[in-house]
Amino acid sequence: MKRRFRHIVAIVCLAFCMCFFSACEFPEWMGDPIQGSSSSGGSQSGQTSGGNQGGQTDGNQGGQTSGGGQGSTTPPATVTIPEGPFTVSVRTDAANITDSGRASQKMDVVFLSDYFDVKAAYSAGYTKLQVTIDFEAKEVDDGYQYVFLYSDTKCKGNSFFDKVVDEFYDPQDPSLLYEYRFEHGGTGKNTEWGAHSFSASLRMDRLKDDLYIRYGASGQGNDSWQNRNIVVTFRAVR
């Protein structure tokens, strides 16, 4: 009887102790006497010292600073532009050209800026603009015919070069880029339409935005002529 009573008392005391410890709060440094194993070596500790969350600090995110995408420096890509060649029909109708000065004649424009930026092309290493101009001409009077390429609308000079050279520069007419002289009728007058073509290699650093075409005439007496069907092919080259 006494032994059974002692067992009952022991069980009651054990139950009381368990309820007491469960209801009490303990300082963080002491740990939880019930769940102490989970804090010291379980999954929660692993998340702080060496688990998934800790790996995000020392692993993937850290790699973005020390050796990953955000911290690395990528060299800028080489700038490229549409090189062409491009072919443009500038004008189809006929224009009459006289010897009263190139500034007084018909002016045609090749809008290079519709295809690429000239300054950006030069900065990217494109040093030349290769141009081919095809057109039809006929004489009204016997004489010499001229086609001039300009970098802008300014036309300050009216002199002629005696021969075609690779580099044109007239200090009195600095916008002049190129001159093409021909004689449609040879030693006589030819009033029939005929095809003509010439090519030029222009310095990209002397261009500004677009290409401007002017015309002229010279000779004894009147030197009028006509042109039509102006077609320009161009491309940027390094």
Secondary structure, 3 states (H helix, E strand, C coil): CHHHHHHHHHHHHHHHHHHHHHHCCCCCCCCCCCCHHHHHHCHHHHHHHCCHHHHHHHCHHHHHHHCCCCCCCCCCCCCCCCCCCEEEEEECCCEEECCCCHHHCCCEEECHHHCCCHHHHHHCCCCEEEEEEEEEEEECCCCEEEEEEECCCCCCCCCCCCCCCCCCCECCECCEEEEEEECCCCCCCCCCCEEEEEEEEEEHHHCCCCEEEEEEEECCCCCCEEEEEEEEEEEEEC
